[in-house]
């Protein structure tokens, strides 16, 4: 008997096949991320049909009530859709090029073993940057995926695979990261969606009661009215708790991530380090011009890279004069605004801002002073 030949191993897939499959998988994932947004959009479209057509046009008999409800409803509907749209399609802001490592610094980090040499590279890269927070071990916050020194309150989003300025959280309901560029829009989205649901529940209540007391004719509108009230009441409960939580965050000038992990400054951990008082905390998000507060247009203060802080204890690394100000300053100009940097070293915040460009430059110079205790820690 002849021995059978050993079956040949199947040839490996071509190199491009793996990359093509990975691209298809990523596209499928991106499509799945839109499912929650499509769900909210479909609920919104149905609620528009149920309220406008079935409730107002076909069920309400009083002309005055019908006109008032339609006008008020479309105002809430427009504000809700506008703020939701802005929250979804406003791109999160990423750190500017000043925070990215140069090509030579990247090579140094890859070439040198982890230790003092890498610490020196990061200290040199961060010496002119307005950075006051550190990692838990006291290291400069560095992202090894984006190859940049993280600005204060910046975090890496694993879903977006980017560093997001003042990141609050990644919200699946808007398929976007909520951060510095769209946090105001997110708050208005929560506020107007809550008002939208409360308005529908309040105006639909009497007809919902008539449904159970057989006071409505047996038509298709009965079921729309019933489910419309249930949906509006259910969403009102969940939205009220979420909106209340974010109102508390704004009043304390915190993000969701900072609630779970308090920011660590060079002198110590301070969970209220960015809190400036209720009024100033509110203006950090909504801006100084009150006419824009209720509109989903960007009006937040700052550049997203540097933030005013209220440090009770003076940074031990920074030499100070009796007045609490640094006695030396540099002459070169940087691209960062003086306003947030000066405020960050003042623990006696007044209502009238008194920003000094010279003192702002001095604060930037302090950032790069070396500390033997610093160790590099990759944070994602």
Buried (B, 14 or more C-beta within 10 A) or exposed (E): EEEEEEEEEEEEEEEEEEEEEEEEEEEEEEEEBEEBBEEBBEEBEBBBEBBBEBBBEBBBEEEEEBEEBBEEBEBBBEBBBBBBBBBBEBEBBBBBEBBBBEEEBBEBBEEBEEEEEBBBBBBBBBBBBBBBBBBEEEBBBBBEEBBBBBBBBBBBBEEBEBBBBBBBBBBBBBBBBBBBBBBBBBBBBBBBBBBBBBBBBEBBEEBBEBBEEEEBEEEEBBEBBBBBBEBBBEBBEEBBEEBEEBBEBBBBBBBEBBBEEEBBBBBEEBEBBBBBEEEBBBBBBBBEEEEBBEBBBBBBBBBBBBBBBBBEEEBEEBEEEEEEBBEEBEEEEBEBBBBBBBBBBBEEBEEEEEBBBEBBBBBBBBBBEEBEEBBBBEBE
